Amino acid sequence: MLDWITQILQRRWERFCRTPFGCLVGLFVGRMFHGGGEPGTEELDLGIGVTLILLAMPGVLVSLLMFEKYGTLIRYLRGQKAFDPFTATAPDEYFFIVLSMVVTGAAALWRWDALFLDRRDYMNLVPLPISLRRIFFGNLLAIVALAGLLTFVVNAGSLVLYPIAVVGSQSSFLVLAQFTMGHALAVFTASVFSFFAVLAMIGVLISFLPFGTFRKVSMFARFLIGIVLLVLLASSFTVPYQLTTLSVAEAHRVAVLPPISFLGVARTVWGRGSDWFTAAMFRSALSALAIAIITAMTAYAVSFRRLFVRIPEMTDAGPLPRIPRSFAPLAGLHRNMFREASESAGYYFAARTLLRSDGHFQIVLGFAALGLVAAAETLSSTPHVRFLFQGHWPSQAFLSLPFILSYCVVMGIRLAFEIPADLRANWVFRFLVDPEQHGARAVARRVLLLFSLPWLAPLTFLATLKFWGWTTALLHTSILIGSTVVLVEVLLIRFRKLPFTCSYPPFQSHSALIFVGYLFGFFCFTDYLPQMEHWALFDAWLTLWFIPLLGLILAGVLQYRKQMLEMDKHLIFEETRASGF
């Protein structure tokens, strides 16, 4: 019977895909995964299969960890004889709700520009005998299909593994089914809410702002939404505990807000919705979901015609306004810091690509948002925040803040270097730059330093000066500058390509080790160095130990470069498996 129903549905789906409207929907779904056609939006095309696997991995990995936490043997060793899965798993259920919202919202932010039609769609579809209404409903159906696909993929792993980990040892299949249904409805509704909330934000901005203004505001809107998602993910470890410390009135006011309110969906299905508190959470979750969907659909309908018919009149613009070179704050420094014309051309190309390409600038903003959230988490983990700015010397938490921001910004720019802007334009540098006497590392070094230190070092100096005086401010800022310079040299140890001009690096078997290395570098740079600085500031002369320490690392980097083969020093424009990251 099931096979017969599946065959009927498959035949109907294939028949629908062969219709003109089905082909149109398939076109819109495909462009949402592979990006739009606007200049400057070239992105890393991972393919649909790899993309879906990456979206499903967080839920799968976290669910596997739950087998150790809720295993029968672990509960026996802990002496937990009575186990109520519907009560004991509330903090973990909240974490899965937050995780589904964050991953789905991040995927919607990633495809922000692809949700609405662009110039390429206009040029290809307008000459065809397709009405504007059919284009509207085709793209709308594609958006709904994308929302459903993301919702299912993001939560597919936890939907199967998490209930088995928690109640798989129970003898009653009804308990397993009830727990699975409550978990599925909670995370599915949370994912749908997150996707349509992002879509509503896009539609509202397009409806009320001119397109040129929207292009410039949308990047910062994505940045703020990304910060909200990261803060939401960071709060998932503390919110369940904080709810237990609130009064009844305060808990009622907080629990009706997403994502806490989506716990009411799970508890209602689990048979715990008889009390007024859970019923209010359930109603608030459904209301938030309905508001997000209605707002998104209304804003999409209002903005679609206004945007689509005016596409030919719109001019291309980058995410940031153009600043004349004469008014640039570092214009004088730029004119005098390069000896060769090819290095100067490479620097201006890299800097302008980083600021005018949505894809590259979005990567940098994403890492900057990650740094801001990590810095805020460091401050919030301090027992008494006011003690950060008291005492004779800065605390370790205060000293680590600029190190966190520096590492995240530098790593974001370094990763953006690997994504080509347009390979059809790199012939200019192939002709201009000598492969044996190139300045690729000098160009990358100056971009990394000039996009991080000119704003971070003065802020660090002024903040330290306000609370601890000139000596501490000079020492702290000097250590930050020296550490950042060493970090840049380490990241560029094998760098031999002009930023944004080389093909994508191939996936290698040791890519996981590289990721672990960068994660280890984060802890060393943001924890061990501030800890050493905090110890050294008790006596200003002890900070001189940083000179041989950083100098030794630089000497090791220079010695490694000298021992490299000559073939590994030549400039490349086509990435190979042996060239590495």
N, C-alpha and C positions, 0 to 999 in steps of 0.2 A: 504493500500500500504506500509506504513512504517513498520507495523508488519510483512508483508511478506518479506521485505528486511532484517529486523532484524533476522528473523528465518533462512533465507538463510545464512547470515553471521555467525550466531551461529553454524549452522550445519557444515559449512566449517572450522570454528575454531576448533570445536571438532574433526573433521576428521584430521586436521593438528596435533593436540595434540597427537593423537594416532599413528602417524607415528614415526619412529625412530629419524628422525631429529627434529620433534616437541618435543619429549621427551627429547632430548639433550638440546634444547633451554630452555625448562622448568626447567631442572636441573640447568643450568647456571643462570637463573633468580633467582631461589630459593636460590642458594649459595650466590648471591650478597646481599640478604636480611639477611641471617642467618650467614654470615661470612665464612672465609676460614678454612682450616684445618691445617695451620701451627702452631707449638707450640708457645704459648704465645699470640695467637690472640683470645682467648676466650673473647667474648664481651657480653654485656647485650642484651639478645634476647627479644625484646619487641613484636615481632610478626609483620606481615605485616600490619594488620589492625591498630594497635596502632601507628606504624611508620608513616603510611600515614596520620593519623589524626594529629599527632604532626607536620608534614610538612605543613599541610593545615591551622593549627591554626593561624600562624602570619598574613596571608592574610585575614582571616575571621575577626580577632579581629580589625585589622586596618580599614577594610572596614566598620565595624559597627560604628566606631568612626566618619566616614565621614557622617553618617546620621545627626549627630548634627551639623556638620560644614556647610553642604550644604542644610539643611532643608529649606523649604519655609518660615516657621515662623522665623527662625533665620535670613534669608536674609531680611525679612520684618522689623524685629526689628533693624537691622543694617542700614536700609535705602538703600539697594542695589536693586534698581528697575531694572536696566539693568544688565542682567547676561549672559555672554558668557561662557559656560562651556568649550569650547575648548581652551580658553585663561586663565581663572581663575584657572584651575586645573593643570597647567603646573608643579608647585612645587610638588603637590601630585602625579602626574603621574611619575615624576622622582623618588619619594620615592618608589613607587610600583615597578618600574624597578630595583632599587637598592635592594629592599627587595627580589625580585624574584631571582636576581643573587646571593645574599648572602645565601639564604636558599638552593638553588640548589647547589651552590658551596660547602656549608658546608655538604650537603648530599653526594656529590661526595668524599669529603675528608674523611668522615666517612667510606665509603665503598672503600677506596683507595686500600687496599690490596686485596679486593674481585673482583676487575675488571679484574685482570689477574689470570690465573690458577696457582695452587700451587701443592705441593707434593701429597696431597690426590687425586686431580683430575688426576694427572699422574698415580698413582698406580691403580685407578679404571677404567680409560679409555683406557690405552695402551693395556691391555690384550684383550679388546673387538675388534671385526672386524669393527673398525671405522677409517676412514682415517684421516690424520692430516688436510687435507683441510676441511673436514666436521666439525672437532672440531673447526677450525679457524672461519669458517663462523657461526657456532652455537654460539660461544661466542660473535662474532661481532654482530649478530642479537640480542643477549641478552643485550648487551651494548646499542644498539640503542633503544630497547624496554624499558630499564631502563631510558634512557634519556627522552623518550617520556612520560613515566609514571610520572617521577619526575616533568617534565615541566607542565603537566596537573594538578597534585595534588597540587603543590605549588601555582598555580595561579587560581585554580578552585573557591575558595571563592571570591577573588576580581573580577573575571570575571563576576560573577552574581551580587554581592552586591554593588560593587563600582559604576558601571554605574547607577544602580537604585537609589543610594544615590545622585548622581550628577544630573542626567537628568530624574529621574523617574517622577518628577512632570511636565515635558514638555508634551504638548499635541500631539506632533509629534512623531510617532513611528520610523520614519526615523532617527531622531536625536539620539534616543536611540540606534538604530542598528548601526549607524555610529560611535558613541562614543564607543560602546562595541567592535566593530571590530578593531578600532584603538588601544584601550587599550590591547585587546587580542594579537594582532600581536606584539606590543611592548614588553610586558612582556614575551611572548612565545619565541621570538627571543633572548631576554636577558638571559633567563634561559638556552636555548640550547647553547648559547655562553659560559656561565659560566661552564656548565658541560663539554663541549668538551675542553675548555681551561685547566681545571684540568686534563682531560684525556691526553691531549697533553703533559702536564708537566710530567706525569707518563711515557708515552711512550718515550719521549726524554731522560729522566734519565736512563731508562732501556736500551735504544739503545746505549748509549755512556759510561755507567759506568759498571764495573764488579758488579756481583750480590751482593757480600759482601759489596762493597762500597755503592751500591744503598740502601741496607737495613739500613745503618747508615745515609745516606744523606736524605733518604725519610722522616724520622721523622722531620728533621729540615726544609725540603721543605714544609711539611704540616704546620709546625709552622709559616713559613713566609707567606704562602698563607692565613692561618687563620688570621694573623695580617692584611693583605691586605683587606680581606673581612670585618673585624671589622672596619677598618679605612674607608672603603667605606660606611658602614652603618652609621657610625658617621658623615660622611661628607654630608649625604643626607639632613641634616637639615640646612646646610650653603651654599652648592654649588648653589642652585637656586638664593639665594640672591647675592652671590658673582658674578655670571654671569652678573647681572644687573649693576655692578660697573666697569666691564672691558671695555676697549676700543673695537672698532669694530674688529680691527686686532687681539687683544688678544682673544676675544670671538671666532673668527673663528678658531684659532689654538687649543683652548681648547675643543670646542664643537664637534670636529671630533673624540674625544677619547671616548671609552666606559667608563661608561654607558651613558654619556651625549648624544652620537650620537644616541642611541636608541629612544630618544625623537623624532628624525626626522621620525622614522617609524610611530609613532602615529600621528604626525602632518600631514604627507603625506596622511594618510587614512582619517583624519579629513578635508581634503581639504585645508590645510594651507601650502602645499608644493610647491607653485608656485614660492616663492622667492629663490634666490641662496643659502642662508644660510641653509634653511631646506633641500634643495636638496643635499647639501654637507653632511649634517648630515645623511641623508638617505643612500647615497652611502657609507659613512664610516661605518655605522652600518652593511650593507650587506657585505662589504669587510671584516670587523672583524669577522663576523660569518663564512664566507667562509674560511678564513685563519685558524680559530680555528678548523673547521671540517676537512679540508684537512690535516692540521698538525697532528691532533689526529689520523686520519685513517692511514696516512703514517707511523707515529711512531709506531702505534699498529701493522701494517703489518710487519715492520722491526724487532720489538722486540719480536713478538710472537714466531716465530720459534727458535730464539736465546735463549729465556727464557725457552720454553717448553721442548726442547730436552735436556737441560742441568740441569733439575731439579734434577735427581738422583745424580749429582756431587756436588750439592750445600749443604753446611752445614748450620745448624741453627745458627743464631746469633741474639743477642738482638739489640735494637736501639742504644746503646752506647757501645763503646769499653770497654773491661774488664781491670780494673786497679788492679795490684797486691796489696794485702793487705798491704804489707810493704811500698808501695809508696803512699797509700791513705793519703790525708792531715789530716784526723781525725782518723787515725788508732790507735794512742796512746789513744785518748779519748774513742774510742769504747771499748778498752780492759779493761778500768777501771771504766766504768760507770754503770755496771750491777753487782748485787750481786749474782744472781742465773744464772745457766747455761741455764735454760729454757728461761729466759728473753733475754739472749745474743743470743740464737738460734732464738727466735722470731724476734729480731731486725734485724739480718742479713737476715733472710727470707724476712721480709717486705721491707728492703732497696733494696735488689737485685731484688725482684719482681717489685718494683716501677721503677727501672732503666732498667730492661731487658725485661719487658712485653710491647709490643707495645700498647695494649689497655689501660693499666693503665698509662703509660707514656704519651700517647696521651691526656688523660684527664687532667693531670697536665699541659702539654704544652698549652692546650686550655684555662685553667684558667689563666695561666701566660700571654698568649697573650691578654686575656680580661683585665688583670691588666695593661699591657703596654699601650693598647689603651685608657683605662680610665685615666691613668696618662697623656698621651699625650693630651687627650681632656681637662684635667684640665689646662695644660699649654697653650693650644691654646685659651682657654676661657679667659685668662688673657689679659686685654687691651694692655699692653705693657710688653712683656716677659722680656725685659732687666731689668725692675724694680724688678723682682723676686730676683735678686742677689745684690740689692742695699739697703741701709738703715742700721740702727743699729741692727735690728732683722729680722729673716726670715719672709717672708710673709706666710699667711695661706695656699696658694696654694703650696708653696714649702714644707711646713711641712707635707702636706697631701700625697705627692708622695710616701714615703716609707710605709705609712699606707695602701694605696691602693694596692701596690704590696704585702705586707705582708698578707692582708686579702684574696686576690685572690689566692695566692699560698697555703696558709694554707687550704682554703676551697677546692681547687682542690685536694690536698692530702687526706683530710678528706673524700671527696666523693669517691675517688678511693679505700679507705679502704673497702667500702661496696660491691665492685665487687670481687668475689672470683677468685683466680688464677686457682686452680684446686681442686675441692672438693675431688677427689680421693687421694690426698696427705695429707689431714689434719689429717689422722689417727696418724701420727707421734706426733702431738701436743695433740691429744686426749689421747695418752698414756703417754706423757712426762709431761704435765702441770696438776697441781692440780686444779680442778674447783673452789675450795673454797679459795685457796691461790694463785691465778694467778697474773701475772704481765702484763696483757693485756694493761691496761691503761698506765703503765710505758713505755711499748714498743711503743705504739702509740704516747705518749707525746714526746719521744725522736726523733722519726722519723719526726714528725711535726716541732719540734724546730730545729733539725740539718739539715733539708732540706730548712729552710727559713732564720734563723738568721745568720749562719756563713758567708753568702755572702751578705745579705742585711744590717746587722749592720755595717760592715766595710765600705761599700759604702756610707751609710748615714753619718757616722762619718767623712769620708774624704771630702765628698762634703760640709758638713756644716763647717768643719774646714777651708776649703779654703777661704770661704767668711766671716765667722763670728767669728772665733777664737775658742780657746780650750773650754772655759766655755760653750758656746752655743752648740758646737758639743757634749760634754759629756752629757749635759742635754737632748738634743734632742734624742740622741742614747739611753740613759737610759730609757726615757719615751717610746720609740718605743719597746725596749726589754721587759719592764714590761707589756706594753699593749698587746704584742704578747703572752706572757706567760699566761696572764689572758684570752685572746681569746681562746687559746688552751684548757685551763681548762674548759671553758664554753662549747666548742664543744665536749669535752669528758665527760660531766657530767654524762651520763648514759652508757658510753662505757664499754662493758664487753665481747669483743671478740678479738681474735688476728687478726690483719689486714690480709685481703685476704684469710681467712680460713673459713669464715661463708657463708651460703647460701645468696642469694639475699634477701634484705628486702622486705616484701610484700607491695603492694600499700594500703595506709590507707586513710580513709575519711578526715583526717586532714592534708594530705600532702600539700594541698594548703596553709594552715596556717603556716606550717613549712617553705615553700618557702617565704612567706611574712615575717616571722620572720628573715630569713637570709638576705632578702633584707633590712629590717629595721636595722639589725646589720651592714650591709655595710655602711649605711648612718651615723649611730652612730660612727662607728669605723673610718671612713675616713673623716668625716665632723666635728662632735661635738668634738672629742678628739683633732684634730689639732687646732680647734678654741679655745678650752680651753688652749692648750699649747701656742698658739700665745699670748693670754692674759697674761699667766703666765710668759712668757719670758721677759716682760717689767721689771720685778723684779725677779731675780733668786730665791729668797726665796719663791716666790709664787708657784714655781714648786713642793715644798714639799707637796702641796695639793694632788698631784697624789698618794702619798704613802697611805694615809687613803682611798682614793677613790678606788684604785685598791685592797688594802687590804680588804676593805669591800665586794667587789665582790667575792674575793677568799674565804672569810669567809662564805659568803652565799652559794657558791658552796660546800664547805666542810660540812656545816651543812645539806644541802640537801642530800648529799651522806650518812651521818650518819643516816638519817631518812628513807632511802630506806629499803625495806624489804630484808631479807636475800636471798630470792629466786631471787631477782632482781640484786644481786651482783655476782651470780655464772657465771662462764665462759660458753658461749654457742657456738655451732657450727652449729645449725639449727635455723634460724631466725623465729620468730613467730610474730603474729600480736600484741601481747601485749608487746613485747620487745622494739619496737620503734626504731627510727633512732638515 
